[in-house]
Amino acid sequence: MTSEDPDRTARIAVPSKGRLRDDTLELLATAGYRVSGLRGRGSMSRAAGLDLIEMRPRDAAAALAAGTLDGAFIATDIAMEHDLTHLPRLPLGTARSTLVVAARDADGPSTLADLDGGVVATHMPAITARFLEEAGVRARIITMGGSLEGACAAGLADAIVDNTETGTSLRQNRLRVLATIAECEAEFVHREGLEVLRDLELRIGAALDARQHRYVMLHLPSERIEDLRAVFPGLASPTVLPLAGREDLVAVHFVVGTTQLWERLAELRTMGATGIVALPPDALLP
């Protein structure tokens, strides 16, 4: 695939199942893309200059590496496995996990060095090979599907390289972490040179930023406007509107971080704010 025409339709892979799919579709819909035509693996939908294709993330990463896709919604570890870390990426803040090396707590190796000459099972053989080589560890790497924790607990491997979200599954299988390879999350990884991809990244970024903010409307005594800036130091210029028939109150509109709003809600009440309404914006651009 070539990119001589910067205005051509871009081919973008969307995860075909799981939480990553749900998060991606919600994000695309919020950013104004039509995703109703996506109904499972292999389905396609055209939206605003994009051909959205549902694929397994691993297949999408392989296709992106081969140049037959222009972008993909995948996780950090999958991008690393297919050597896509040189491409532009937009972290999405969802599907967070940690890629670790883990071994049996009772009788397994206690350090990475103890894995020398051993067997390591993983879904990510390329990452595992690079990491162990950099650590000076020579081990046999086997690619396995299914539950890696169970395979290690059963003695089929001396250690595993796998993702963990909370560590619960590792503890249940009496495994402990020997090393952390990478902190992972969902990402939009893409090629450069297409205008439609710049627009997609802009819209996704605006939708992501909006999730962290609230559009606030309230009534406030007119003499307390400067106090509002003191409560929210990062606030630039709130919109101040007169209220019909009221000289003592004004309507104030502003955008603020969600956490800030909740932390300072009592202070708003103290300064006399009433009729407080906070709405989640769909998009936020500086």
C-alpha positions as CSV (number, residue, x, y, z in Angstrom):
1,M,0.0,0.0,0.0
2,T,1.4,3.4,-0.9
3,S,0.5,6.9,0.4
4,E,1.0,9.1,-2.7
5,D,-2.5,10.4,-2.4
6,P,-2.8,12.1,1.0
7,D,-6.6,12.4,0.6
8,R,-7.4,8.7,-0.1
9,T,-9.6,6.6,2.1
10,A,-7.7,5.1,5.1
11,R,-8.1,1.4,6.2
12,I,-8.4,1.2,10.0
13,A,-8.6,-2.0,12.0
14,V,-11.1,-2.1,14.9
15,P,-10.9,-4.9,17.5
16,S,-13.4,-7.6,16.7
17,K,-14.4,-8.6,20.3
18,G,-13.9,-7.9,23.9
19,R,-13.6,-4.8,26.1
20,L,-11.1,-3.2,23.7
21,R,-13.7,-3.4,20.9
22,D,-16.4,-1.9,23.1
23,D,-14.1,0.9,24.2
24,T,-13.0,1.6,20.6
25,L,-16.5,1.7,19.2
26,E,-17.7,4.0,22.0
27,L,-14.8,6.3,21.4
28,L,-15.3,6.4,17.6
29,A,-19.0,7.1,18.0
30,T,-18.3,9.9,20.4
31,A,-15.8,11.4,17.9
32,G,-18.6,11.4,15.3
33,Y,-17.9,8.3,13.3
34,R,-20.7,5.9,12.2
35,V,-20.0,2.5,13.6
36,S,-23.4,0.8,13.3
37,G,-22.2,-1.4,10.4
38,L,-19.6,-3.1,12.6
39,R,-21.1,-6.3,13.8
40,G,-18.3,-8.8,14.3
41,R,-15.1,-10.1,12.9
42,G,-14.7,-9.3,9.2
43,S,-17.4,-6.7,9.0
44,M,-16.6,-3.4,7.4
45,S,-18.1,0.1,7.6
46,R,-17.2,3.3,5.7
47,A,-17.2,6.5,7.8
48,A,-15.8,10.0,7.0
49,G,-13.0,8.8,4.8
50,L,-12.2,5.7,6.8
51,D,-12.8,2.0,6.0
52,L,-13.2,0.5,9.4
53,I,-12.5,-3.2,9.5
54,E,-13.1,-5.5,12.4
55,M,-10.1,-7.8,13.0
56,R,-8.3,-9.6,15.8
57,P,-5.7,-7.1,17.2
58,R,-2.8,-9.5,16.5
59,D,-3.9,-9.8,12.8
60,A,-4.3,-6.0,12.6
61,A,-0.8,-5.4,13.9
62,A,0.6,-7.9,11.4
63,A,-1.3,-6.2,8.6
64,L,-0.2,-2.7,9.8
65,A,3.4,-3.9,9.9
66,A,3.1,-5.3,6.3
67,G,1.7,-2.0,5.1
68,T,-1.8,-3.3,4.1
69,L,-3.5,-1.2,6.9
70,D,-3.1,2.5,7.7
71,G,-3.9,2.3,11.4
72,A,-5.2,0.0,14.1
73,F,-6.6,0.1,17.6
74,I,-4.4,-2.3,19.5
75,A,-2.6,-2.6,22.8
76,T,0.9,-1.5,23.6
77,D,2.2,-5.1,23.9
78,I,0.8,-6.1,20.5
79,A,2.4,-3.1,18.9
80,M,5.7,-4.0,20.6
81,E,5.4,-7.7,19.4
82,H,5.1,-6.6,15.8
83,D,7.8,-3.9,16.0
84,L,5.4,-1.0,15.5
85,T,6.9,1.3,18.2
86,H,8.4,3.6,15.5
87,L,4.9,4.6,14.3
88,P,2.9,7.5,15.7
89,R,0.6,6.4,18.5
90,L,-2.2,7.9,20.6
91,P,-2.6,6.4,24.1
92,L,-6.3,5.8,24.8
93,G,-6.1,5.4,28.6
94,T,-8.2,2.1,28.6
95,A,-7.4,-1.6,28.8
96,R,-4.4,-1.0,31.1
97,S,-2.2,-3.9,32.1
98,T,1.4,-4.7,32.9
99,L,3.5,-7.2,30.9
100,V,5.5,-9.2,33.3
101,V,7.8,-12.2,33.7
102,A,6.4,-14.4,36.4
103,A,7.4,-17.8,37.9
104,R,6.2,-20.2,40.6
105,D,6.4,-18.7,44.1
106,A,7.4,-21.9,45.9
107,D,9.9,-23.7,43.7
108,G,10.4,-21.5,40.7
109,P,13.4,-19.3,39.8
110,S,13.8,-16.3,42.1
111,T,15.6,-14.0,39.6
112,L,15.7,-13.5,35.9
113,A,19.3,-14.9,35.9
114,D,17.8,-18.2,37.3
115,L,15.9,-18.6,34.0
116,D,19.1,-19.2,32.1
117,G,18.7,-22.6,30.4
118,G,15.0,-22.8,31.3
119,V,11.7,-22.7,29.5
120,V,9.5,-19.5,29.2
121,A,5.9,-19.7,27.9
122,T,4.3,-16.7,26.3
123,H,1.8,-15.2,23.8
124,M,4.5,-12.7,22.9
125,P,7.6,-14.6,21.7
126,A,9.3,-11.6,20.0
127,I,9.0,-9.3,23.0
128,T,10.1,-12.1,25.3
129,A,13.2,-12.9,23.1
130,R,14.3,-9.3,23.0
131,F,13.8,-8.8,26.7
132,L,15.6,-11.9,27.8
133,E,18.5,-11.2,25.3
134,E,18.9,-7.7,26.7
135,A,18.9,-9.2,30.2
136,G,21.6,-11.8,29.2
137,V,19.3,-14.7,29.8
138,R,19.3,-17.7,27.4
139,A,16.1,-19.6,27.7
140,R,13.9,-21.7,25.4
141,I,10.8,-19.7,24.5
142,I,7.6,-21.6,23.6
143,T,4.5,-19.9,22.2
144,M,1.3,-21.2,23.9
145,G,-2.4,-20.3,23.9
146,G,-4.8,-20.3,26.7
147,S,-4.0,-19.8,30.3
148,L,-0.3,-19.3,30.8
149,E,-0.6,-19.0,34.5
150,G,-2.0,-22.6,34.6
151,A,0.8,-23.9,32.4
152,C,3.4,-22.5,34.7
153,A,1.7,-23.7,37.8
154,A,1.5,-27.2,36.3
155,G,5.2,-27.2,35.7
156,L,5.0,-27.0,31.9
157,A,7.3,-23.9,31.9
158,D,9.7,-22.4,34.3
159,A,8.3,-18.9,33.8
160,I,5.8,-17.0,31.7
161,V,5.6,-13.6,30.0
162,D,2.0,-12.4,30.2
163,N,-0.2,-9.4,30.9
164,T,-1.7,-8.8,34.3
165,E,-4.3,-6.2,35.3
166,T,-4.6,-6.7,39.1
167,G,-2.3,-9.6,39.8
168,T,-5.2,-11.7,41.1
169,S,-4.7,-14.5,38.6
170,L,-1.0,-14.7,39.4
171,R,-1.7,-14.9,43.1
172,Q,-4.4,-17.6,42.5
173,N,-1.8,-19.7,40.7
174,R,0.9,-19.0,43.3
175,L,3.1,-17.1,40.8
176,R,5.2,-14.1,41.6
177,V,6.6,-11.3,39.3
178,L,10.3,-11.5,38.5
179,A,10.4,-8.5,36.2
180,T,8.2,-5.9,34.5
181,I,8.6,-5.5,30.8
182,A,6.1,-2.8,29.9
183,E,3.1,-0.9,31.1
184,C,0.4,-1.4,28.4
185,E,-2.8,0.2,27.4
186,A,-5.0,0.6,24.3
187,E,-3.5,2.8,21.6
188,F,-4.3,4.1,18.2
189,V,-1.2,3.3,16.1
190,H,-1.0,4.6,12.5
191,R,1.1,5.4,9.5
192,E,1.9,9.0,8.6
193,G,1.0,11.1,5.5
194,L,-2.8,10.8,5.4
195,E,-4.9,13.9,6.1
196,V,-7.9,11.7,7.2
197,L,-5.7,10.2,9.9
198,R,-4.7,13.6,11.2
199,D,-8.4,14.4,11.4
200,L,-9.1,11.1,13.2
201,E,-6.4,11.7,15.7
202,L,-7.6,15.2,16.4
203,R,-11.2,14.0,16.9
204,I,-10.2,11.1,19.1
205,G,-7.9,13.4,21.2
206,A,-10.8,15.9,21.7
207,A,-13.1,13.1,22.7
208,L,-10.5,11.7,25.2
209,D,-9.9,15.1,26.7
210,A,-13.6,15.7,27.1
211,R,-13.9,12.6,29.3
212,Q,-11.7,14.3,31.9
213,H,-13.8,17.5,32.0
214,R,-17.2,18.9,32.8
215,Y,-19.1,21.8,31.3
216,V,-20.5,23.6,34.4
217,M,-23.4,26.1,34.5
218,L,-24.4,27.8,37.7
219,H,-25.8,31.0,39.2
220,L,-23.4,33.1,41.3
221,P,-23.6,36.5,43.1
222,S,-22.0,38.9,40.7
223,E,-19.4,40.1,43.2
224,R,-18.0,36.5,43.5
225,I,-16.7,36.1,40.0
226,E,-13.1,36.7,41.1
227,D,-13.5,34.2,43.9
228,L,-14.5,31.6,41.3
229,R,-11.1,32.1,39.7
230,A,-9.4,31.6,43.1
231,V,-11.2,28.3,43.6
232,F,-10.2,27.1,40.1
233,P,-6.7,28.7,39.5
234,G,-6.4,27.3,36.0
235,L,-9.7,28.9,34.9
236,A,-9.2,31.4,32.1
237,S,-12.3,33.5,31.4
238,P,-15.6,32.0,32.4
239,T,-18.6,33.0,30.4
240,V,-20.8,35.4,32.4
241,L,-24.4,36.1,31.4
242,P,-27.0,38.4,32.9
243,L,-30.1,36.8,34.4
244,A,-33.5,38.4,33.5
245,G,-34.9,40.5,36.4
246,R,-31.8,39.8,38.7
247,E,-29.1,42.4,39.4
248,D,-27.6,40.4,42.2
249,L,-27.0,37.1,40.3
250,V,-25.3,36.2,37.0
251,A,-25.2,32.9,35.1
252,V,-21.6,31.5,34.8
253,H,-20.5,28.8,32.3
254,F,-17.0,27.3,32.4
255,V,-15.1,24.0,31.7
256,V,-13.1,22.4,34.5
257,G,-11.5,19.0,35.2
258,T,-14.0,16.5,36.6
259,T,-11.8,15.8,39.7
260,Q,-11.4,19.5,40.4
261,L,-15.1,20.0,40.2
262,W,-15.9,17.3,42.8
263,E,-13.1,18.4,45.1
264,R,-14.3,22.1,45.0
265,L,-18.0,21.5,45.0
266,A,-18.5,22.5,48.6
267,E,-16.5,25.7,48.0
268,L,-18.9,26.6,45.2
269,R,-21.8,26.3,47.6
270,T,-20.0,28.4,50.2
271,M,-19.5,31.3,47.8
272,G,-23.3,31.2,47.1
273,A,-23.4,29.2,43.8
274,T,-26.9,27.8,43.1
275,G,-28.5,25.9,40.2
276,I,-25.2,24.0,39.6
277,V,-25.4,21.7,36.5
278,A,-22.3,19.8,35.2
279,L,-22.5,18.1,31.8
280,P,-20.0,15.8,30.1
281,P,-18.8,17.4,26.8
282,D,-18.5,15.3,23.7
283,A,-15.3,17.0,22.6
284,L,-12.8,19.4,24.0
285,L,-10.2,21.4,21.9
286,P,-7.9,24.0,23.4
